[in-house]
Amino acid sequence: MKKYSHTIAQLESMVDTGTVPGISYLIFEGGEEIRQVRGLSQTRPFPEHLEPGMKYDLASLTKVIGTVPVIAMLKQEGKLDLDDPVKQFLPEFSDDRPTVRNLLTHTSGIAGYIPHRDELPADQLKQAFLTQMSVNSAFNRQIRYADVNYLYLGWIIEAICDKPVQEVITERVLWPLGMDGATFAPDPADCVPTEVQSKRGLIRGTVHDPKAYILGEHCGCAGMFATLDDLAKYCHTLIEDRLGGLLTKETIDEFFSDQTPIPGEHSRSLGWKLLHSRGDAPHYLISHTGFTGTWLILDRERDAGMVVLTNRVHPTAKNQKYLDMRDEIFATYLNELEN
């Protein structure tokens, strides 16, 4: 495991340069791992030390840890098909072209502007998303990452299961996998803070994303909090044991292969972004990032992965340096993985 020295140096430099207050990371190959927790959990209003076992706002990692597995299970149970139209489950949505597959792969072309979106109550916000969006020219032609796709997937889950999506995720993913620290309703004292905002003050233990903050348990695009241990458990079981047997081999294969309806090879599977391996045995890795400063990269062929948790939006979300460093770390890790 010494081969990851450059990746580790770059991860550590995120804290050393003040790009993030603190970091919790894991690099693993099979049963071997490198794990580190260091730095601060917050700098404002006063510094606090980052402790092992603290919960992070996972932001969009909620999509692939929670919403995607539930959709996959419903498909396995015959309760939906990837090529079913969205309108079949959400009749308020007016366009009968986009499908569940389009939502999963961000090829739906669904976009639009909702005035005063962050001031609407939950029921009005949901209705606005379902009735004020339209399908643009990107439909079935371009991948355009958008949270609206996973809001719709969450509401499709609710239409089938007759429960709030976050309750379904908890019952069908978090509990069976023993992700004991993962929750949508954490104790703020256990959480790493995110941004300091003029309206909300220091955000700690409530979701950072404004849509998820309004929608609460009815949001499938963000809202999950979890520890490094929780994500380690999720990652190992996903690539080693089909999420503890919750998913079939066929489903896992779909996670690691292009699932877009666009002709040719593209970079999206069911929820995940696909990365190319850098060695003599070409294969796909899967990855996902979260706005708050989180990411996963998983290599099924090598039984390897990287989990990184930071609060890069603390005290402010204006942090381009983090994004630049993240891209460099991705490239370094992929290169060192081959050696």
Sequence and secondary structure as in RCSB ss.txt:
>XXXX:A:sequence
MKKYSHTIAQLESMVDTGTVPGISYLIFEGGEEIRQVRGLSQTRPFPEHLEPGMKYDLASLTKVIGTVPVIAMLK
QEGKLDLDDPVKQFLPEFSDDRPTVRNLLTHTSGIAGYIPHRDELPADQLKQAFLTQMSVNSAFNRQIRYADVNY
LYLGWIIEAICDKPVQEVITERVLWPLGMDGATFAPDPADCVPTEVQSKRGLIRGTVHDPKAYILGEHCGCAGMF
ATLDDLAKYCHTLIEDRLGGLLTKETIDEFFSDQTPIPGEHSRSLGWKLLHSRGDAPHYLISHTGFTGTWLILDR
ERDAGMVVLTNRVHPTAKNQKYLDMRDEIFATYLNELEN
>XXXX:A:secstr
 GGGHHHHHHHHHHHHTTSSSEEEEEEEETTEEEEEEEEEEE SSS EE  TT BEE TTHHIIIIIHHHHHHHH
HTTS  TTSBGGGT TTS  S  BHHHHHHT S EE   TTGGGS HHHHHHHHHHS EE TTTTT     THHH
HHHHHHHHHHHSS HHHHHIIIIITTTT TT BSS  GGGB    EETTTEE  SS SSHHHHHHGGG SSS  E
E HHHHHHHHHHHHHHHHHHTS HHHHHHHTS   SSSS  SBSSSSEEEE  SSS  EEEEEEETTTEEEEEET
TTTEEEEEEE TTSS S  HHHHHHHHHHHHHHHHHHT 
